[in-house]
Amino acid sequence: MSFEQFMYKGVRFSTKIHSEDSLSFEENEFEVFDDDVFNITYPKSGTNWMIEILNLIKHNGDATISQTVPINQRSPWCEAITFKDQVAKLTHPRFITSHLPYHLFAKSFSTSKAKIIYTIRNPKDIIVSLFYFVKTLSFFKANNNFQDSIDYFLQGKGMYGSWFDHIKSWMQIKGDSRFFFITYEELLKDRRGSVVRLCKFLGKELTDAQIDSVVEHSSFNSMKENKMSYWSDVKSEIVDQTKGSFLRKGVSGDWKNHFTVAQSEHFDKVYQERMKDLNMSFYWEQE
């Protein structure tokens, strides 16, 4: 598994969708407004799902925008080459997405009242999701060796670097009132309750009917049927959807169908060592 890459302050990025200029702009020049809302994730942790949920909340459960505007334009990635052009078209409050670790995030955030929603997912499921997802990325040279995918992940060789470092970097601000984190597994278990919590964090009051609409239109089946929810407008040089489904399963625990016992035990050993100083527990650790 490989891709054309460059390093920026210790983190790997793709030459196809990032540049040193786009990263420097995001970090040093991009002006964060007080009403901005950032959707932050490590790749394949529920990013597009959260974009769908947040945009439905923004529009009071009305799915019109979700069904007519591509998802990557509704909430663009602030580190991408295309961001400068995209952000100028956003309406306030702006909903913006990023996979960046905390130390590369916009410096202007620190003096703003902007809010961050950070979604975390079982890393074993992330590995499985990445294994299939990179096959659709035209600029990736993927292979069918699942063990390589595990090693690649544990060594932090993917875009955006190490998952462990990413989690630790953002958990530095977990006590900040502007910061809200939730797990992919919580969203699956209780999407309505999660939507209610998100609304409270955002200071957004919705009626029961509007909340029901958010829940309905952010379901996996609803998103699967909505071509605006899975990057249908992106050029095939970036994403080739003939090689796989952008929205594959939308489940938790699929790792059990891919990891051998030995692979799982090895991963758990590395996981426990790398996470021991975080002093937090997550849903999947109880399984």
C-alpha positions as CSV (number, residue, x, y, z in Angstrom):
1,M,0.0,0.0,0.0
2,S,1.6,3.2,-1.1
3,F,0.9,6.7,-2.5
4,E,2.7,9.8,-3.7
5,Q,3.3,11.6,-0.5
6,F,5.2,14.4,1.2
7,M,5.9,15.1,4.9
8,Y,4.7,18.2,6.6
9,K,5.8,18.7,10.2
10,G,6.1,15.0,10.7
11,V,2.8,13.9,9.1
12,R,2.3,12.2,5.8
13,F,0.1,13.8,3.1
14,S,-0.9,13.1,-0.4
15,T,0.4,15.1,-3.3
16,K,-2.9,14.6,-5.1
17,I,-5.1,16.3,-2.6
18,H,-2.8,18.3,-0.3
19,S,0.1,20.7,-0.8
20,E,2.5,22.5,1.6
21,D,0.7,25.8,0.6
22,S,-2.7,24.4,1.4
23,L,-1.5,23.1,4.8
24,S,0.3,26.3,5.6
25,F,-2.8,28.3,4.6
26,E,-5.0,26.2,6.9
27,E,-2.6,26.4,9.8
28,N,-1.5,30.0,9.6
29,E,-3.8,32.1,7.5
30,F,-7.3,30.6,7.7
31,E,-9.5,32.8,9.8
32,V,-11.8,30.8,12.1
33,F,-15.1,32.5,13.0
34,D,-16.9,32.1,16.3
35,D,-19.8,30.3,14.7
36,D,-17.7,27.7,12.8
37,V,-18.3,24.1,13.5
38,F,-15.5,21.6,12.8
39,N,-16.0,17.9,12.1
40,I,-12.7,16.2,13.0
41,T,-11.9,12.6,12.5
42,Y,-9.1,10.2,11.7
43,P,-9.9,8.8,8.3
44,K,-12.6,6.2,8.1
45,S,-14.1,7.0,11.5
46,G,-17.5,8.1,10.4
47,T,-16.5,11.4,8.7
48,N,-19.2,11.5,6.0
49,W,-21.8,10.2,8.4
50,M,-21.2,13.1,10.7
51,I,-21.2,15.6,7.8
52,E,-24.7,14.3,6.9
53,I,-25.9,14.6,10.5
54,L,-24.5,18.1,11.1
55,N,-25.8,19.5,7.9
56,L,-29.3,18.1,8.6
57,I,-29.1,19.7,12.0
58,K,-28.0,23.0,10.5
59,H,-31.0,22.9,8.2
60,N,-33.5,21.8,10.9
61,G,-33.9,18.3,9.5
62,D,-34.7,19.6,5.9
63,A,-32.9,17.2,3.6
64,T,-33.1,19.4,0.5
65,I,-29.4,20.6,0.7
66,S,-28.2,17.1,1.6
67,Q,-29.9,15.7,-1.5
68,T,-28.8,18.4,-4.0
69,V,-25.3,19.5,-2.9
70,P,-22.3,17.0,-2.8
71,I,-21.2,16.1,0.7
72,N,-17.6,17.3,0.1
73,Q,-18.9,20.8,-0.8
74,R,-21.3,21.1,2.1
75,S,-18.5,20.5,4.6
76,P,-15.1,20.8,2.8
77,W,-11.7,19.6,4.2
78,C,-9.8,22.6,5.4
79,E,-6.4,21.1,4.6
80,A,-7.3,20.3,1.0
81,I,-5.9,22.1,-2.1
82,T,-9.5,23.0,-3.0
83,F,-10.4,24.5,0.3
84,K,-9.7,28.2,-0.5
85,D,-12.3,28.2,-3.3
86,Q,-14.8,26.1,-1.4
87,V,-14.8,28.0,1.9
88,A,-15.7,31.2,0.1
89,K,-19.0,29.6,-0.9
90,L,-20.1,28.4,2.6
91,T,-23.0,29.9,4.4
92,H,-22.8,30.7,8.2
93,P,-22.6,28.9,10.4
94,R,-19.8,27.1,8.4
95,F,-19.5,23.4,8.9
96,I,-15.9,22.4,8.0
97,T,-14.2,19.0,8.0
98,S,-10.7,17.9,8.8
99,H,-8.5,14.8,9.4
100,L,-5.6,16.9,10.8
101,P,-4.0,16.2,14.2
102,Y,-4.3,18.9,16.7
103,H,-0.8,20.4,16.3
104,L,-1.5,21.2,12.7
105,F,-5.0,22.7,13.2
106,A,-5.7,26.3,12.5
107,K,-4.0,28.5,15.0
108,S,-6.8,31.0,14.9
109,F,-9.1,28.4,16.6
110,S,-7.4,29.1,19.9
111,T,-8.9,32.6,20.2
112,S,-12.3,31.8,18.8
113,K,-15.5,30.4,20.1
114,A,-15.7,27.8,17.3
115,K,-16.7,24.3,18.2
116,I,-15.2,21.0,17.4
117,I,-16.9,17.6,17.1
118,Y,-14.4,14.7,17.2
119,T,-15.6,11.2,16.2
120,I,-13.6,8.2,17.3
121,R,-13.9,4.6,16.0
122,N,-12.6,1.2,16.9
123,P,-9.2,1.2,15.2
124,K,-9.6,-2.5,14.1
125,D,-12.7,-1.5,12.2
126,I,-10.8,1.5,10.7
127,I,-8.2,-0.9,9.4
128,V,-10.9,-3.0,7.6
129,S,-12.6,0.1,6.2
130,L,-9.2,1.5,4.9
131,F,-8.4,-1.9,3.4
132,Y,-11.4,-1.6,1.1
133,F,-11.4,2.1,0.7
134,V,-7.9,2.6,-0.6
135,K,-8.8,0.3,-3.5
136,T,-11.1,3.0,-4.8
137,L,-8.4,5.7,-4.5
138,S,-6.8,6.0,-7.9
139,F,-3.6,7.5,-6.5
140,F,-3.1,4.5,-4.1
141,K,-1.2,1.3,-5.0
142,A,-3.2,-1.1,-2.9
143,N,-2.7,-4.8,-2.4
144,N,-4.8,-7.7,-1.1
145,N,-2.6,-8.5,1.9
146,F,-4.6,-7.7,5.0
147,Q,-1.6,-8.2,7.2
148,D,0.2,-5.4,5.4
149,S,-2.8,-3.2,6.2
150,I,-2.4,-3.9,9.9
151,D,1.3,-3.3,9.8
152,Y,0.9,-0.1,7.8
153,F,-1.6,1.2,10.4
154,L,0.4,0.2,13.4
155,Q,3.5,1.9,12.0
156,G,1.6,5.1,11.2
157,K,2.5,5.1,7.5
158,G,-0.9,6.2,6.2
159,M,-2.1,9.7,5.3
160,Y,-2.4,11.8,8.4
161,G,0.1,9.7,10.3
162,S,-0.5,7.5,13.4
163,W,-4.0,6.9,14.7
164,F,-2.6,6.7,18.2
165,D,-0.9,10.1,17.9
166,H,-4.1,11.6,16.4
167,I,-6.3,10.5,19.3
168,K,-3.8,11.6,21.9
169,S,-3.3,15.0,20.2
170,W,-7.1,15.8,20.3
171,M,-7.7,14.4,23.7
172,Q,-5.4,17.1,25.0
173,I,-8.4,19.5,24.9
174,K,-11.1,17.1,25.9
175,G,-12.0,19.3,28.9
176,D,-12.5,22.4,26.7
177,S,-16.2,23.5,26.5
178,R,-15.8,24.0,22.7
179,F,-14.8,20.3,22.3
180,F,-17.3,17.4,22.0
181,F,-16.3,13.8,21.3
182,I,-18.4,10.8,20.4
183,T,-17.7,7.3,19.2
184,Y,-18.9,5.7,15.9
185,E,-20.3,2.9,18.1
186,E,-22.4,5.3,20.1
187,L,-23.9,6.7,16.9
188,L,-24.8,3.2,15.7
189,K,-26.3,2.2,19.1
190,D,-28.4,5.4,19.6
191,R,-28.4,7.7,16.7
192,R,-31.4,9.7,18.0
193,G,-29.9,10.2,21.4
194,S,-26.6,11.2,19.8
195,V,-28.4,13.8,17.6
196,V,-30.0,15.2,20.7
197,R,-26.6,15.5,22.4
198,L,-25.1,17.2,19.4
199,C,-28.0,19.7,19.2
200,K,-27.4,20.6,22.9
201,F,-23.7,21.1,22.3
202,L,-24.4,23.3,19.2
203,G,-27.1,25.3,21.0
204,K,-29.5,24.2,18.3
205,E,-33.2,23.7,19.3
206,L,-35.1,21.3,17.1
207,T,-38.6,19.9,17.4
208,D,-39.1,16.2,17.8
209,A,-40.2,16.0,14.2
210,Q,-37.1,17.8,13.0
211,I,-34.9,15.4,15.1
212,D,-36.7,12.4,13.6
213,S,-36.0,13.8,10.1
214,V,-32.3,14.2,11.0
215,V,-32.2,10.6,12.2
216,E,-34.2,9.3,9.2
217,H,-32.0,11.0,6.5
218,S,-28.7,10.1,8.2
219,S,-29.4,6.4,8.2
220,F,-27.0,4.2,6.2
221,N,-29.7,3.2,3.7
222,S,-30.8,6.8,3.2
223,M,-27.2,7.9,2.5
224,K,-26.6,4.9,0.3
225,E,-29.6,5.9,-1.9
226,N,-28.5,9.6,-2.0
227,K,-25.7,10.1,-4.6
228,M,-24.8,13.4,-3.0
229,S,-23.7,11.5,0.1
230,Y,-20.8,9.5,-1.4
231,W,-18.5,11.8,-3.5
232,S,-20.3,11.1,-6.8
233,D,-18.9,14.4,-8.2
234,V,-15.3,13.6,-7.5
235,K,-13.1,12.9,-10.6
236,S,-12.1,9.3,-11.2
237,E,-8.4,10.3,-11.0
238,I,-9.1,10.6,-7.3
239,V,-11.9,8.2,-6.5
240,D,-12.9,5.4,-8.8
241,Q,-16.2,4.0,-7.5
242,T,-16.2,1.2,-10.0
243,K,-13.6,-0.4,-7.7
244,G,-15.7,-0.4,-4.6
245,S,-18.5,1.2,-2.7
246,F,-17.8,4.5,-0.9
247,L,-20.4,3.5,1.7
248,R,-19.6,-0.2,2.2
249,K,-21.4,-1.5,5.3
250,G,-21.8,1.1,8.1
251,V,-21.4,-1.4,10.9
252,S,-19.4,-2.0,14.0
253,G,-17.3,-5.2,14.6
254,D,-16.6,-6.2,11.0
255,W,-13.0,-6.6,12.1
256,K,-14.0,-10.0,13.5
257,N,-14.5,-11.2,10.0
258,H,-11.0,-10.2,8.9
259,F,-8.6,-10.5,11.8
260,T,-7.1,-13.9,12.7
261,V,-6.8,-14.6,16.5
262,A,-3.1,-14.0,16.3
263,Q,-3.5,-10.7,14.4
264,S,-6.1,-9.5,17.0
265,E,-3.9,-10.5,19.9
266,H,-0.9,-8.7,18.4
267,F,-2.9,-5.6,17.7
268,D,-4.3,-5.6,21.3
269,K,-0.8,-5.8,22.7
270,V,0.4,-2.8,20.7
271,Y,-2.8,-0.9,21.4
272,Q,-2.5,-1.4,25.2
273,E,1.1,-0.2,25.1
274,R,0.4,2.8,23.0
275,M,-2.7,3.9,24.9
276,K,-1.7,3.2,28.4
277,D,-0.9,6.8,29.2
278,L,-4.1,8.2,27.9
279,N,-6.1,7.3,31.0
280,M,-9.4,6.9,29.0
281,S,-11.6,3.9,28.1
282,F,-13.7,3.5,25.0
283,Y,-16.8,1.5,24.1
284,W,-14.9,-1.2,22.0
285,E,-12.5,-1.9,24.9
286,Q,-15.5,-3.5,26.8
287,E,-16.4,-5.9,24.0
